[in-house]
Every structure is written in C-alpha cells, then in structure tokens.
C-alpha cells in the first residue's frame, strides 16, 4: 500500500528558512504568484532598511576634527576650523560601498553558512549579475539621461582608473583561481589573497586621491590651508554644504526691493537653493532615490507659495540687473557659451525706422548655438509703435557677435518717449546659457540730439563687501551717435587707492544706448570703522552733448559690521534647515511619526505615487522605526542593528528567489543574475540617473560603480570563501567551488566589462563625443543603447550556458 508524504512536495527544500507552512495543497501557479509578490515586497523592505543603514554610515563618516589654519589677523596666529575625519575616497570604498552592496554581500555569506560551508549559485551569481547591471546597464542609462549636447566627464579620473583596474582584475582573478590554478577548488591562500585585495584597493585609491605619486603640487593638507580660501569655500570640499555670511548676503541683495519677507523666508529659500545646487555624495543620491520609491520624506526641501515667489523674483532680477549673484548661476567657464546683449538699454529715433541691438557671445565658441529673441510690449505696443520680433537666431562656430534689427513705426503723431523690451532665451538642449544682460530695454525717442548725461540719484550707498560699486549714468533727451564722458573722483572721508581703486576714467555710450555704469572697485579691509564716502562727478563730455543737473553724486561705503547680526541669524536658520534634512530621524519619536505618515507628514507636497507606495511599505516602515536613531553612539548602534535586519531580510530574499525560480523552472544561477540582481540594483539605478542630471561631473553617477564591483568580489566572495576554506582545511579537505556556470559567467562579464570601459574612454578622449555622459544626440543614443545591449547579451549567454545550450568550462 503506497502512502503520500505531505512534507515532500515540489520545491519544499529549496529554501533555508522558507516555506514557513505546509504548501502541499497549494497550486504551483498560486505559490509562484505569492513568492514573486513576496520577493518584490522584500526588495522594498531591504531598500528601506538600507536607507537607514546609509544614514548611519553618513553619521559615522561625517565626524569632524578641529585643525588649525594660519590666520595673520588672529592674536594666536591661527584659527580653529572643523574638517571631516574620513577621507571621501576611503569612505566611498569602505562603508559607503558596504551600504550599497550589503544585500549582495550578506546573501553570499548566508548562503555558504546555510549550505554547511558548501558553495551555492545564488550568492556569487547575484554579485556578478549585479556588477554587470551596474557597470553596463546603469552606465548606458546615465549616458542617455544627460540632455544633448551637454556633456559630463569624470573629474577624479585617477581614482576611477585604480578602482576600474581592480574591478576588472577582481574577475580575472576569479577566472585564474577557479579555472587555471586550482580548477573547481579554492585553497586557503587563494581565499585570503582575494580578501586582502580589498584593503589593497582602498590604499591605492587613497594614494591616487591624494596624488602622492604626482610630481606636481599636491592638494594642501588641512594644517596648511589658507583661511580666506576656507571661508570662501574654495578648499575643504568634504566639509559639506553649509551657509556662510557671503552666501546669505547674496540672497539679501537679490531681495532688496522686496517687502514683507521674514528671516525664515530667506533661510528657507537659501537652504532650498543650496541643497538643490550643492554637490552630494553617492549615498545621498541613493537614499533620496529610495525615499522617492517608498513615499517617504524627501531629502530636498519644499517651498511654499511665498518663498517660491521670492525665488522667481530673484531669478528675474538676474536677467535685468547689472550684477548677477554667483551662487544662483554657475560660474562662467569654457564648458558653455554665454549669450547676452552688449548694453542693457538702447534708444532709437522714431524717424530712423529701425533699431540695432548688438548680441554678444563669449565662453565656449567651438560649436553652433541656436537661441531665441522675442519682443515684449511696454508703453510701446507692437504693430502701432514697432514690428514684433519672435524668431530664432544662430551663432556659428567661433562667431562672437551679431546685430538684431527691429523695425520702428513712424506714425507722424507726437508721442512721449515709449519703451519696449527684447528678451533672449535658449533651449535646454543647447550648450549655452543667457548672461547677466538677457533683457534689453529699447526707448523710442522723438528728437535727434546726442543727449544729456547725468547721474540717476544725488547719492549712492554700497556695502564695503560689495566688491565693485556700479554707479548708473543715464543719457536723456536724445541718443544719437556715440557719446564719451570723462569722470573723476574726489576724496571726502574715503581715500582713493586705500578704500577704493579707480579715481578717474572714461565711459562710452554707443549710438542708441541710454544707460551705462561707472564701475569702481571697493576694498574691504575687514575692520570696524565708520561709514566713508567720496564724490564722483562728470568732468567733460564729447562735443554736442550736455551735462545734466545731477553731474555730481556722493558714494558712501557702509561698514557691514552692524549688518552682521541680521546676516548671522539668517545663516544660523539656514544651517538649521539643512541640518533638519539630515537629522529627520534624530529621535525614536520622529522615526515613528515619519513611518506612520505619507511623505513623512508633509501631506501638502505628497503625490498620488507617495500615497500608493506608503500603503504598500507601511509595514516595513513601522517595523524599522524600532531601529535606534543614528544620533546614538555616533551612528554605530544604528549601523549594527541595520546590518542584522539586512542579514535576516537577505536570507528571506534568497529563499523567496530560490523557491520562485524552482517553481517556474529557473536555475539559481539565472535567478541570481536577473531577478535578484535587478531587485538589489534598482535604487542605484535611480540614484545614478539623478546624479547624472544634477552633478557637474560624472563621478557620482558612474565613478563609484567600479569601486563597488571590486568591493563585492573582494569582500562579498573573499570573506565567505575565507570562512569556508578554514572550515574545510581544518577537516583536511579543500573548499569546492564548481567553475562551470560561475566560471563562464565571470568570463563573459569580464569581456563585456573591458568593452564597457573602452567605450567610456573613447567617449572621454575623442572630442566628437565630448565626454563620458551626454554629448551629441545620435552618438549618445548609440553608446547608451549599445551598453544596455551588452548587458542583455551577458544575461542571454550566461543563461544559455546554465541550461547547457552553450558548453561551459
């Protein structure tokens, strides 16, 4: 008589911890559906705990130390400042790499321990599959993400070279030990040597980062840094985003004409712009990507209607004012073309019939730029006073200026002077930006006199820290022909050469120009003193022109010391806002509040997607709210608790993947390089794409991929192999690792990885492409799609070999 064993059913023994209940009566289809849903849900859970894990790592690596910087103005001869204790490269290759690769590494460790120290296919396969996806697919996505024709390059190319060499060598080393030296076995010395390559890679990367082997000047050590450079933010880039008085002052200058704003409004606006435009770590982008995916509170601040209006006001003032705050716009460089009008205003006689505006181009000149011009009505109306213009113009390669003609309507009717505006703009796909004179004012005059010049006001006020005093001079009652004026200064309490530089000069108005600025350099002596002033006057003008009533003006230099309190309060509020973005989970109470509310409680800015993902991940958020905050014990308690949670979740993910693969007929090796590798790499995909769009260089997008891949092999395989090798060596045996599927997969990956690196280097050094990321549209699409196809080819070949359609080793 035959019996039925209800404990012996299909795939019942495929997992280490699962199944938890007897599934004998369940259909294969129902079980497969439950396991795939459970696998996807577990991926979300491991992403959430990985966010907390990265948060603890950021707390650990943000620890600072005080160093002394030379300061001749200090009584002691030095000033104490704080810098980060962790080197950025070392942090990226150790704790940061562990934070992003913890699931893959722990899966390999748990699989070997759970299999009685016998090698499995899931752990190594996930490491190789994840490395392939990160290097080929994510790199291809990043190339495609940067809008054409903008390009981005790796800035730390030496560090990338070291990590790239180690990354590829790591997989070549696997081929050597699994196929060449000791086929199908890993001896104890091989396992130890694999593990020791991890600290060797970190050490050499640190040397490359510090440029110790270079013959040129090295980056100064903290004890020799210049204090002014530190204050201005030119050095110590690893100290993080923070607000200083210089930056806050730029915000206040932009809002000088606005009324009714508070210190908190300025602080909120400052923290928003600084966080948006500041450079961030790889960990920051990964954490923000996870929070976007799970409906949690974001790491970027949100603006209310009032502060958004203030932001728009400041951006508009950049287009019409004579000065442009350096913090709101990227500094001019040869990477982009700058397009602007030669003068902010012009005038034309109605009888002339047309006005000519000169448009200049500087910065990058070796490409073709398409830009738009359009007229905007003021008191003058299109059709009756002038002919509307709305068209595209082109700057050809190396062309630096061109004229725009606008037709003026002569109606033979007396009218007062009228005004209209002309605005420049460029499309996002152009490697260009609009300069500080992006809007020009055109005045239609009714006489043909050369005009009268005079100052706008009898006195002007400039802060000592302004750098350059720009005093406007207006040309009225005519603008015909070129007009020259000579100006001079006369000391009152300010002394020329000490408090300010230029004491005389010449100002030229071209035909039709009605406003220019006299620029005088103001010296900031950084000492407390009373307000100082000097007189500025128009000495003479060219023949036919006249000097108006306001031929003299007094320029007062205001000491900023009384303003320091106001600026300091705003700087403190801004830093508090920035800190709140990093310390949202500073207490257990805040952790539970954030876990139980959509978007961390910020319902005003929550999207439908946030609500949906919060519903699906609410259970994980509530469980992980019990994890200690990273503020306890410098982040180390949170670090180890998160590591334990990730270990348990990784074991569950391994079982879910193995059982699901078994139910649908997938081998563990194929499941590892597809489902598990994709699930663990999803946050990195979004993080890299965001970094490719926001960062100035390509380092945060693709530069850390090679380092992470090397860490996965040296640590993720080296450490469990050391444990297993010791275990079997004690018993007088060798640790067996089949070279069949793994050896073939590693070989294919190595060939594809070398090809990917070659593509990146060709894109870097062949000027046609412009850089690693972005570039001209067609080559960019070809490169990106090619690398994604290489990853698909790797998956296809590895899968065919697993099912014996292709012979292995």
Buried (B, 14 or more C-beta within 10 A) or exposed (E): EEEEEEEEBEBBEBBBEBBEEEBBEBEEEEBBEBBBEBBBBBBBBBBBBBBBBBBBBBBBBBEBEEBBBEBEEEEEEBBEBEBBEBBBBBBBBBBBBBBBBBBBBBBBBBBBBBBEBBBBBBBBBBBBBBBBBBBBBBBBBBBBBBBBBBBBBBBBBBBBBBBBBBBBBBBEBBBEBBBEBBEBBBBBEBBBBBBEBBEEBBEBBBBBBBBEEEEEEEEEEBEEBBBEEBBEBEBBEBBBBBBBBBBBBBBBBBBEEBEEBEBBBBBBBBBBBBBEBEBBBBBBBBBBBBBBBBBBBBBBBEBEEBBEBBBEBBEEBBBBBBBBBEBBBEEBEEBBBBBBBBBBBBBBBBEBEEBBBBBBBBBBBEBBBEBBBBBEBBEBEBEEBBEBBEEEBEBEEEEEEBEBEBEBBEEEEEEEBBBBBBBBBBEEEBBBBBBBBBBBBBBBBEEEBBBBBBBEEEEBBBBBBBEBBBBBBBBBBBBBBEBBBEBBBEBEEBEBEEBBEBBEEEBEBBBBBBBBBBBBEBBBEEEEEEEBBBBBBBEEBBEEBBBBEBBBBBBBBBBBEEBEEBBEBBBBBBBBBBEEBBBBBBEBEBBBBBBBBBBBBBEEBBEEEBEEBBEEBBEBBEBBBEBBBBBBBBBBBBBBBBBEBBBBBBBBBBBBBBBBBBBBEBBBBBBBBBBBBBBBBBBBBBBBBBBBBBBBBBBBBBBBBBBBBBBBBBBBBBBBBBBBBBBBBEEEEBBEBBBBBBBBBBBBBBBBBBBBBEBBBEBBEEEEBBBBBBBBEEBBBEBBEBBBEBBEBBBEBBBEBBEEEBEBB
